[in-house]
């Protein structure tokens, strides 16, 4: 009887060891996100695909959103709502990012988008509210990445004076495009963001050439507005 019980316990333990641990489940979800939310939406950059499969998005979202880290939702992160994985991936793909450039993420909360850019070989900075600094640093360190240069600026504008970047990623939507963001583009640099007009939003890529900056529309999306970047209401009498 004792031997039979021992065998039964051993088999039960072996069966239990085959069950996926939480970390394994996240790995499966990361792979599914890259396949079903990015690759099927024409995201073909292999560096970007690798970053999406490798980065632990659960480290960048607020605790209440950890179980939903890889869902097609705007997960909350250090006071912001992250772009849905599909929208982020398509925006980064559309930015046609080179190697070794200077990249900036704006309003990224704990800076998941900046971490993706870092894994794509960019020298990364983030422009965010001062309260997000420690959270972003911890998330990067948990991933084994060097924390980004943090430009603390509650207005998300003034800290850019005298700076220039090859790539700028805006995490969220705006109803108007600040001049300070366009001025921070290096020659040939590109800025990716979603501009909304009421409920309708479209992702745009702005490109700087000389003194001019032009944009093209790349896809439809309607993420949440970044607070402070709504148009002021106009009253007509």
C-alpha positions as CSV (number, residue, x, y, z in Angstrom):
1,X,0.0,0.0,0.0
2,X,2.8,2.4,0.9
3,X,4.6,1.8,-2.4
4,X,1.3,2.3,-4.4
5,X,0.7,5.5,-2.5
6,X,4.2,6.7,-3.2
7,X,3.8,6.0,-6.9
8,X,0.4,7.8,-7.0
9,X,1.9,10.8,-5.3
10,X,4.9,10.8,-7.7
11,X,2.6,10.7,-10.7
12,X,0.5,13.5,-9.3
13,X,3.6,15.5,-8.8
14,X,4.7,14.9,-12.3
15,X,1.4,15.8,-13.7
16,X,1.4,19.0,-11.7
17,X,4.9,19.9,-13.0
18,X,3.5,19.9,-16.5
19,X,1.0,22.7,-15.7
20,X,2.1,26.1,-17.1
21,X,3.4,28.4,-14.5
22,X,2.2,32.1,-14.6
23,X,5.5,33.2,-16.3
24,X,5.0,30.5,-18.9
25,X,1.4,31.7,-19.5
26,X,2.7,35.3,-20.1
27,X,5.3,33.9,-22.6
28,X,2.5,32.2,-24.5
29,X,0.4,35.4,-24.4
30,X,3.4,37.4,-25.7
31,X,3.8,35.1,-28.6
32,X,0.0,35.2,-29.3
33,X,0.0,39.0,-29.1
34,X,2.9,39.3,-31.6
35,X,1.2,36.9,-34.0
36,X,-2.5,37.9,-33.7
37,X,-2.3,41.6,-33.0
38,X,0.9,42.6,-34.8
39,X,2.0,40.3,-37.6
40,X,-1.4,39.8,-39.1
41,X,-1.7,43.6,-39.3
42,X,1.2,44.0,-41.7
43,X,3.9,44.4,-39.0
44,X,6.9,42.9,-40.8
45,X,9.9,44.5,-39.1
46,X,11.7,41.5,-37.5
47,X,13.3,43.6,-34.8
48,X,9.8,44.9,-33.8
49,X,8.4,41.4,-33.8
50,X,11.2,40.2,-31.6
51,X,10.8,43.0,-29.1
52,X,7.0,42.3,-28.8
53,X,7.7,38.6,-28.2
54,X,10.5,39.3,-25.7
55,X,9.4,42.3,-23.6
56,X,7.5,41.5,-20.4
57,X,4.6,43.9,-20.9
58,X,3.2,42.8,-17.5
59,X,6.1,44.7,-15.9
60,X,5.0,48.0,-17.5
61,X,1.3,48.0,-16.6
62,X,-0.4,48.8,-13.3
63,X,-1.0,45.9,-10.9
64,X,-4.7,45.7,-11.7
65,X,-4.0,45.2,-15.4
66,X,-1.3,42.5,-15.1
67,X,-3.7,39.7,-16.0
68,X,-4.8,41.8,-19.1
69,X,-1.3,42.9,-20.1
70,X,-1.5,41.3,-23.5
71,X,-5.2,41.9,-24.2
72,X,-6.3,44.2,-27.0
73,X,-7.1,47.0,-24.5
74,X,-5.6,50.3,-23.4
75,X,-4.0,49.0,-20.2
76,X,-3.2,51.6,-17.5
77,X,0.4,52.4,-16.8
78,X,1.7,55.0,-14.3
79,X,-1.1,57.4,-14.9
80,X,-1.5,56.8,-18.7
81,X,-3.4,54.5,-20.9
82,X,-1.1,52.5,-23.2
83,X,-1.8,52.2,-26.9
84,X,-3.4,48.9,-27.7
85,X,-0.7,46.4,-28.9
86,X,-2.1,46.5,-32.5
87,X,-2.0,50.3,-32.6
88,X,1.5,50.5,-31.1
89,X,2.9,47.9,-33.4
90,X,1.4,49.5,-36.6
91,X,2.6,52.9,-35.5
92,X,6.2,51.7,-34.9
93,X,6.1,49.8,-38.2
94,X,5.0,52.9,-40.0
95,X,7.8,55.0,-38.5
96,X,10.3,52.9,-40.6
97,X,12.9,53.0,-37.8
98,X,16.5,52.7,-38.6
99,X,19.4,51.5,-36.3
100,X,21.2,53.5,-33.7
101,X,19.0,56.5,-33.9
102,X,17.8,58.9,-31.2
103,X,14.3,58.0,-30.2
104,X,11.8,59.7,-27.8
105,X,8.5,58.4,-26.4
106,X,6.0,61.0,-25.1
107,X,3.4,60.2,-22.5
108,X,4.2,56.5,-22.2
109,X,3.6,56.0,-18.5
110,X,6.1,53.4,-17.4
111,X,7.5,53.6,-21.0
112,X,6.7,50.3,-22.6
113,X,6.9,51.9,-26.0
114,X,10.4,53.3,-25.2
115,X,11.5,49.8,-24.1
116,X,10.4,48.4,-27.5
117,X,12.4,51.2,-29.2
118,X,15.4,50.3,-27.1
119,X,15.2,46.7,-28.1
120,X,15.0,47.9,-31.7
121,X,18.5,49.4,-31.2
122,X,17.5,53.0,-30.5
123,X,19.1,55.4,-28.0
124,X,16.0,56.2,-26.0
125,X,14.7,59.1,-24.0
126,X,11.2,59.6,-22.5
127,X,9.2,62.7,-22.0
128,X,6.8,62.2,-19.1
129,X,5.3,63.6,-15.9
130,X,7.9,63.5,-13.1
131,X,5.9,61.0,-11.1
132,X,6.5,58.3,-13.7
133,X,10.3,58.4,-13.5
134,X,10.9,55.7,-10.8
135,X,8.2,53.4,-12.3
136,X,9.8,53.5,-15.7
137,X,13.3,52.9,-14.3
138,X,12.1,49.8,-12.4
139,X,10.3,48.4,-15.4
140,X,13.4,48.8,-17.6
141,X,15.7,47.2,-15.0
142,X,13.3,44.3,-14.5
143,X,13.7,43.6,-18.2
144,X,17.5,43.9,-18.0
145,X,17.5,47.2,-20.0
146,X,19.4,50.4,-19.1
147,X,16.8,52.9,-17.9
148,X,16.2,55.7,-20.5
149,X,17.1,59.3,-20.2
150,X,14.1,60.8,-18.4
151,X,12.9,64.3,-19.4
152,X,10.6,65.2,-16.5
153,X,8.0,67.7,-17.7
154,X,4.4,67.8,-16.6
155,X,3.5,69.9,-19.6
156,X,5.1,67.4,-22.1
157,X,6.5,70.4,-24.0
158,X,9.1,72.7,-22.4
159,X,11.8,70.1,-21.7
160,X,12.3,69.6,-25.5
161,X,13.9,72.9,-26.0
162,X,17.2,72.5,-27.9
163,X,16.7,68.7,-28.3
164,X,16.3,66.7,-31.6
165,X,15.3,63.1,-32.3
166,X,15.2,60.9,-35.3
167,X,12.1,59.1,-34.1
168,X,9.3,60.4,-31.8
169,X,6.5,58.1,-30.6
170,X,3.4,59.5,-28.9
171,X,1.5,57.1,-26.7
172,X,-2.1,58.2,-27.0
173,X,-4.1,60.7,-29.1
174,X,-4.2,64.5,-29.4
175,X,-6.6,66.9,-30.9
176,X,-3.8,69.3,-32.0
177,X,-0.1,68.9,-32.7
178,X,2.2,70.9,-30.4
179,X,4.8,73.0,-32.3
180,X,7.4,71.9,-29.7
181,X,7.0,68.2,-30.8
182,X,7.5,69.1,-34.5
183,X,10.5,71.3,-33.6
184,X,12.2,68.4,-31.8
185,X,12.5,66.4,-35.1
186,X,15.9,66.1,-36.6
187,X,16.4,66.5,-40.3
188,X,14.6,63.5,-41.9
189,X,13.1,62.6,-38.5
190,X,9.7,61.1,-38.1
191,X,6.9,61.6,-35.5
192,X,4.2,59.1,-35.1
193,X,0.9,59.9,-33.3
194,X,-2.9,59.6,-33.5
195,X,-4.8,62.8,-34.1
196,X,-8.5,62.7,-33.2
197,X,-11.4,64.8,-34.3
198,X,-14.1,63.9,-31.9
199,X,-14.6,60.1,-31.9
200,X,-12.6,59.7,-35.2
201,X,-8.9,59.2,-35.0
202,X,-6.2,58.6,-37.6
203,X,-2.5,57.7,-37.1
204,X,-0.2,60.1,-38.8
205,X,3.5,60.1,-39.6
206,X,5.1,63.5,-39.7
207,X,8.4,63.8,-41.6
208,X,10.8,66.8,-41.4
209,X,12.5,68.0,-44.5
210,X,14.4,71.3,-44.2
211,X,12.1,73.9,-42.7
212,X,8.9,72.0,-43.6
213,X,7.1,69.2,-41.9
214,X,4.5,67.1,-43.8
215,X,2.4,64.2,-42.7
216,X,0.7,61.1,-44.2
217,X,-2.1,59.1,-42.7
218,X,-1.3,55.5,-42.2
219,X,-4.3,53.8,-40.4
220,X,-7.5,54.5,-38.4
221,X,-7.4,54.3,-34.6
222,X,-9.1,56.1,-31.7
223,X,-7.1,55.7,-28.5
224,X,-7.8,57.8,-25.4
225,X,-6.8,61.5,-25.5
226,X,-3.7,62.6,-23.6
227,X,-4.9,65.0,-20.9
228,X,-4.1,68.6,-21.8
229,X,-4.1,68.0,-25.5
230,X,-7.8,68.6,-26.2
231,X,-8.8,71.5,-28.3
232,X,-10.4,74.3,-26.4
233,X,-14.1,74.7,-27.1
234,X,-15.0,77.5,-29.4
235,X,-18.2,79.4,-28.7
236,X,-20.0,81.0,-31.6
237,X,-22.5,83.7,-30.8
